[in-house]
Amino acid sequence: MTGRRSAGLLLFRAPGPHVEVLLAHPGGPFWARRDAGAWSLPKGEYSPEEAPEDAARREFLEELGLPVPEGPLLPLGDVRQSGGKVVTAWAVQGDLDPDRVTPGTFELEWPPRSGRVRRFPEIDRVGWFGLVAAAERIVSGQRPFLDRLAERLRP
């Protein structure tokens, strides 16, 4: 495997006539003041020894602190983000209360070159968005996943 690879799950629900997806806003100081184009599906990097689907399930649990909902996974394929990372995603139908999310954490020297290491949440908030609102918030490289989900759900 060459280059960095991530895998993730796009949780969706249809509480009415429109589909909503769950997006996560990354935690930490780099993303604190960004909204549009900053959100993502819960995902993370994996090693060549780990199957992408296993990584997607692991990352969902690590980032949200909640298990993956039961149900079939709909493959959404791969996208290459602007930095070169390839993201593989699946969609799964389910529901969860954003207030129940307990994100994992990471450590970062902050401020830079200060020698002080701080702990930050991997994600600082999650939310349900209709597909149009989600397209405005999600990082541009992941927008094709929203289009592919809409296509898969079209009767």
Summary of the structure (lengths in Angstrom):
residues: 155
radius of gyration: 15.4
end to end distance: 36.3
largest distance: 55.7
contacts: 461
relative contact order: 0.27
helix: 24%
strand: 35%
